[in-house]
């Protein structure tokens, strides 16, 4: 490989690693929720606060990370946040109640936007427009692998060494990823400072007047709503009779995430072949089919449905993320920050509202809510996307 290509490859690897680090932390309790509910003697809705707290914190802090990046620089903020997030991840394992763990999950969530929103903006600035979709695909691939490892690794280790030690392993993985990004990510070269917090707020107002950005933010809301709704409550569905899945088996459900990883970098070609709107409408139609398969009793069909849900959700996220960076001609950090905020509001809503559906109508009610959100997303894409 020519030496001139190596820095580009290292940067690509660095942004994928940053995505990995963010999502390995965000989803680390998910496969453990049924076990944590039993240990702390709470119900599914109460223990799901561990997911709601982190996504709500992301929604609060995401819009302001662009202004913070203006002050400290993009690479410095990304790597610093990656080192810092290991602290609440570790501290959480010493807590003895759900409210205490929920607090530290909130702190953890506050540190996530400096990793992923700034990384996405970094991609939009540091690569040519023709390469943005490809590199965004690599970033989402890293994120999907991180999401898988965040569920799978604690799930497997919980059966072997207990859930507390399992989460401590996640903290060590995070520190290793932070070291990799610090060494492999090049300093930003094309970043134009926006002028601080006031300028970022004014840019956000301008973004909210952009019809295409608003539609893309709405799709982001639906993507994480459905991910959290599906993969949180399917764990309770399969942990209950007649399935009685252990934490290890629940963690293995997230092998479905890995299926999407090889497909992400090819999303740019699919957009060229089919057009962005047609491609995403096809994705959502397939996603609905996957959600409906979750109603079937056989585990094989449930796994097939989860695989379709994971692949379609990740592809939809790849296209939406790239569309934000392409649509926002200025203030990409604030545009991506707004996207992340709405995205994680969707995640919080997915955890909370699906909990109500679970309490009212069980797993069937959850799936009905998921499909309803997918139909709303399809309508928005059909009407508002180019």
FILUM-479925 format. One line per 4 residues: number of its first residue (from 0); their letters; for each residue x, y, z of C-alpha. Coordinates in steps of 0.001 Angstrom, whole numbers. Last residue first. Layout:
% FILUM-479925
NUM) A) X Y Z ~ ...
% end
This chain:
% FILUM-479925
385) XXXX) -35612 14438 -2442 ~ -37063 13768 997 ~ -40244 15431 2325 ~ -43323 13475 1252
381) XXXX) -42101 9907 724 ~ -39519 10155 3503 ~ -42067 11515 5983 ~ -44637 8857 5081
377) XXXX) -42086 6065 5460 ~ -41126 7359 8915 ~ -44770 7424 10043 ~ -45193 3840 8829
373) XXXX) -42091 2805 10799 ~ -43509 4433 13934 ~ -46735 2436 13594 ~ -44707 -749 13097
369) XXXX) -42873 -183 16390 ~ -46093 571 18293 ~ -47707 -2634 17023 ~ -44562 -4563 17986
365) XXXX) -44683 -3281 21564 ~ -48373 -4135 21894 ~ -47651 -7699 20826 ~ -44881 -7918 23441
361) XXXX) -47230 -7184 26315 ~ -50494 -5283 25909 ~ -50731 -2588 28590 ~ -47473 -2987 30518
357) XXXX) -45487 -3601 27337 ~ -47156 -642 25591 ~ -46245 1575 28542 ~ -42668 320 28342
353) XXXX) -42785 990 24616 ~ -43567 4597 25433 ~ -40587 4958 27793 ~ -37795 3128 25962
349) XXXX) -38787 4380 22516 ~ -39332 7905 23806 ~ -35815 7906 25227 ~ -34448 6621 21930
345) XXXX) -36414 9199 19954 ~ -35032 11933 22192 ~ -31753 10330 21256 ~ -32186 10917 17536
341) XXXX) -33594 14410 18135 ~ -30430 15375 20010 ~ -28171 13563 17563 ~ -29707 15401 14619
337) XXXX) -29373 18695 16467 ~ -25706 17967 17145 ~ -25189 16990 13504 ~ -26527 20356 12416
333) XXXX) -24559 22151 15154 ~ -21323 20490 14077 ~ -22129 21017 10402 ~ -22458 24765 10849
329) XXXX) -22366 25484 7139 ~ -23549 23689 4020 ~ -25881 21466 6027 ~ -27467 19161 3443
325) XXXX) -24419 16940 2861 ~ -23645 16435 6555 ~ -27302 15726 7332 ~ -27703 13359 4380
321) XXXX) -24698 11294 5489 ~ -26297 10715 8878 ~ -29662 9861 7325 ~ -28197 7352 4848
317) XXXX) -26145 5582 7505 ~ -29026 5557 9988 ~ -31365 3978 7453 ~ -28752 1330 6709
313) XXXX) -28352 632 10423 ~ -32097 325 10962 ~ -32533 -1924 7946 ~ -29759 -4303 9006
309) XXXX) -30822 -4465 12658 ~ -34548 -4895 11931 ~ -33861 -7541 9281 ~ -31672 -9463 11723
305) XXXX) -34234 -9096 14516 ~ -36927 -10543 12236 ~ -34757 -13510 11282 ~ -34022 -14084 14966
301) XXXX) -37740 -14001 15763 ~ -38349 -16434 12911 ~ -35774 -18859 14291 ~ -37169 -18455 17823
297) XXXX) -40530 -19806 16685 ~ -43526 -17899 18167 ~ -44038 -15327 15362 ~ -44695 -11739 16481
293) XXXX) -41098 -10730 15779 ~ -41716 -11528 12102 ~ -43877 -8396 11952 ~ -40883 -6248 12869
289) XXXX) -38791 -7777 10080 ~ -41521 -7110 7517 ~ -41698 -3496 8711 ~ -37924 -3195 8236
285) XXXX) -38239 -4467 4668 ~ -40696 -1656 3905 ~ -38401 791 5710 ~ -35401 -198 3589
281) XXXX) -37398 61 368 ~ -38523 3557 1374 ~ -34882 4371 2116 ~ -33718 3329 -1364
277) XXXX) -36575 5123 -3111 ~ -35819 8379 -1281 ~ -32045 8269 -1790 ~ -32071 7337 -5457
273) XXXX) -31932 3764 -6721 ~ -28481 3302 -8225 ~ -26713 6351 -6752 ~ -28191 5695 -3305
269) XXXX) -27207 2029 -3561 ~ -23644 3041 -4378 ~ -23469 5217 -1254 ~ -24912 2410 861
265) XXXX) -21992 180 -26 ~ -19925 1182 3047 ~ -22770 -17 5312 ~ -23243 -3526 3918
261) XXXX) -20300 -5257 5615 ~ -21551 -4079 9042 ~ -25232 -4992 8646 ~ -24887 -8655 9595
257) XXXX) -22966 -7688 12720 ~ -26051 -6316 14438 ~ -27784 -9718 14294 ~ -25081 -10981 16638
253) XXXX) -27136 -8948 19065 ~ -29252 -11906 20014 ~ -26075 -13432 21444 ~ -26328 -11133 24444
249) XXXX) -29745 -12552 25253 ~ -28264 -16050 25044 ~ -25501 -15109 27468 ~ -27912 -13320 29807
245) XXXX) -30017 -16554 29945 ~ -33053 -17035 27695 ~ -36172 -18476 29374 ~ -38019 -19184 26066
241) XXXX) -41418 -20424 27299 ~ -41424 -18463 29515 ~ -39795 -15031 30012 ~ -36241 -14032 29080
237) XXXX) -37276 -13979 25415 ~ -39944 -11298 25817 ~ -37851 -9341 28331 ~ -34946 -9247 25866
233) XXXX) -37343 -8400 23033 ~ -38179 -5349 25120 ~ -34823 -3611 24885 ~ -33918 -4622 21324
229) XXXX) -37145 -3565 19686 ~ -38060 -381 21532 ~ -34473 861 21627 ~ -33965 245 17916
225) XXXX) -37408 1524 16961 ~ -37088 4844 18777 ~ -33495 5042 17533 ~ -34574 5037 13893
221) XXXX) -37762 7044 14419 ~ -36012 10078 15881 ~ -33395 9909 13116 ~ -36199 9958 10548
217) XXXX) -37597 13099 12181 ~ -34162 14717 12051 ~ -34018 13929 8337 ~ -37369 15627 7764
213) XXXX) -36203 18693 9679 ~ -32961 18735 7682 ~ -34846 18583 4390 ~ -37207 21398 5386
209) XXXX) -34439 23749 6514 ~ -35872 26315 8921 ~ -34658 24329 11932 ~ -31131 24512 10519
205) XXXX) -31292 28314 10627 ~ -32261 28227 14298 ~ -29412 25807 14956 ~ -27013 28207 13216
201) XXXX) -28083 30967 15584 ~ -27397 28681 18555 ~ -23966 27772 17147 ~ -23109 31467 16693
197) XXXX) -24103 32190 20272 ~ -22061 29240 21582 ~ -18802 30036 19831 ~ -17700 31694 16598
193) XXXX) -18243 28981 13997 ~ -14664 27762 13794 ~ -13807 26429 10359 ~ -12555 22825 10395
189) XXXX) -10657 21846 7248 ~ -7453 20449 8779 ~ -8584 18496 11840 ~ -5812 16681 13665
185) XXXX) -5278 13145 12394 ~ -6936 10257 14218 ~ -4690 7215 14742 ~ -2874 7810 18049
181) XXXX) -5627 9452 20094 ~ -8196 7196 18443 ~ -6297 4057 19461 ~ -5803 5261 23045
177) XXXX) -9504 5996 23372 ~ -10338 2513 22068 ~ -8128 943 24763 ~ -9801 3054 27451
173) XXXX) -13223 2016 26194 ~ -12296 -1672 26279 ~ -11236 -1231 29912 ~ -14589 383 30776
169) XXXX) -16418 -2464 29006 ~ -14481 -4933 31173 ~ -15809 -3095 34213 ~ -19317 -3672 32853
165) XXXX) -18694 -7432 32931 ~ -17206 -7223 36414 ~ -20480 -5759 37660 ~ -22630 -8199 35685
161) XXXX) -21134 -11326 37201 ~ -17982 -13307 36318 ~ -19120 -16084 33980 ~ -22838 -15535 33351
157) XXXX) -22327 -11765 33290 ~ -19410 -12231 30878 ~ -21681 -13442 28083 ~ -24230 -10640 28436
153) XXXX) -21558 -8015 29110 ~ -19768 -8965 25838 ~ -22903 -9321 23710 ~ -24716 -6087 24456
149) XXXX) -21937 -3523 24239 ~ -20188 -5749 21689 ~ -23182 -5484 19338 ~ -23548 -1736 19748
145) XXXX) -19820 -1344 19209 ~ -20021 -3468 16045 ~ -22934 -1284 14904 ~ -20992 1883 15693
141) XXXX) -17951 671 13792 ~ -20189 -98 10821 ~ -21825 3320 11267 ~ -18394 4952 11002
137) XXXX) -17493 2854 7963 ~ -20784 3895 6336 ~ -20071 7532 7169 ~ -16760 6981 5383
133) XXXX) -18534 5715 2263 ~ -21279 8370 2369 ~ -18695 11157 2818 ~ -16420 10021 -6
129) XXXX) -18038 11997 -2836 ~ -18246 15095 -645 ~ -14445 15069 -131 ~ -13372 13983 3367
125) XXXX) -12230 16137 6320 ~ -15265 18351 6851 ~ -18165 15886 6693 ~ -16162 13194 8488
121) XXXX) -15271 15602 11313 ~ -18972 16475 11636 ~ -19692 12774 12164 ~ -16867 12548 14714
117) XXXX) -18124 15654 16524 ~ -21565 14115 16874 ~ -20163 10735 17934 ~ -17612 11463 20617
113) XXXX) -18546 14840 22062 ~ -22124 13520 22041 ~ -21320 10606 24416 ~ -20123 12450 27523
109) XXXX) -23565 13556 28721 ~ -24776 9970 28342 ~ -22259 8687 30881 ~ -23451 11257 33379
105) XXXX) -27019 10034 32822 ~ -25875 6420 33240 ~ -24259 7537 36478 ~ -27579 8851 37741
101) XXXX) -29435 5720 36607 ~ -27028 3521 38535 ~ -27793 5445 41711 ~ -31546 5336 41036
97) XXXX) -31363 1552 40344 ~ -29644 728 43621 ~ -26336 -577 44955 ~ -23739 1283 42889
93) XXXX) -20181 -21 42517 ~ -20577 -985 38833 ~ -21734 2529 37958 ~ -18328 3915 38952
89) XXXX) -16635 2050 36077 ~ -18898 3332 33310 ~ -18929 6738 34996 ~ -15103 6873 34670
85) XXXX) -14674 5212 31250 ~ -16509 8158 29720 ~ -13547 10450 30408 ~ -11069 8667 28121
81) XXXX) -13486 8758 25200 ~ -14443 12352 25984 ~ -10800 13429 25756 ~ -10318 11578 22441
77) XXXX) -13291 13283 20792 ~ -12644 16725 22287 ~ -8966 16759 21294 ~ -9790 15577 17779
73) XXXX) -12390 18284 17310 ~ -10743 21349 18789 ~ -11000 22750 22336 ~ -13070 25911 21856
69) XXXX) -14915 25298 18607 ~ -15506 21693 19708 ~ -17436 23075 22680 ~ -19654 25054 20329
65) XXXX) -20281 21909 18290 ~ -21013 19945 21466 ~ -23938 22190 22322 ~ -26733 20443 20428
61) XXXX) -25728 17032 21841 ~ -25943 17856 25550 ~ -29644 17451 26325 ~ -30421 14688 23803
57) XXXX) -27384 12735 24983 ~ -28586 13001 28565 ~ -32013 11697 27532 ~ -30372 8726 25787
53) XXXX) -28369 7914 28900 ~ -31286 8180 31297 ~ -33748 6278 29082 ~ -31528 3205 28861
49) XXXX) -31024 2837 32613 ~ -34667 3862 33042 ~ -35428 498 31404 ~ -35139 -943 34928
45) XXXX) -38396 738 35920 ~ -40385 -293 32831 ~ -39301 -3924 33052 ~ -40208 -4259 36721
41) XXXX) -38122 -3869 39865 ~ -36645 -6287 42413 ~ -33043 -4989 42256 ~ -31534 -8360 41374
37) XXXX) -34463 -9464 39219 ~ -34573 -6224 37234 ~ -30782 -6362 36848 ~ -31053 -9869 35353
33) XXXX) -33784 -8767 32918 ~ -31791 -5622 32003 ~ -28439 -7334 31380 ~ -28699 -7478 27571
29) XXXX) -29233 -3711 27549 ~ -26685 -2612 30154 ~ -23761 -2045 27703 ~ -25823 -224 25082
25) XXXX) -24471 3309 25385 ~ -20989 2209 26340 ~ -20320 -42 23341 ~ -22076 2631 21295
21) XXXX) -19663 5461 21923 ~ -16514 3348 21717 ~ -17454 1700 18413 ~ -18270 5031 16809
17) XXXX) -14858 6335 17883 ~ -13245 3181 16509 ~ -14912 3710 13113 ~ -13652 7314 13120
13) XXXX) -10118 6107 13908 ~ -10115 3365 11268 ~ -11067 5891 8607 ~ -8377 8262 9859
9) XXXX) -5816 5468 9773 ~ -6817 4584 6218 ~ -6437 8202 5129 ~ -3046 8425 6854
5) XXXX) -1970 5223 5050 ~ -2788 6268 1510 ~ 329 8339 888 ~ 2472 5431 2072
1) XX) 1452 3406 -913 ~ 0 0 0
% end
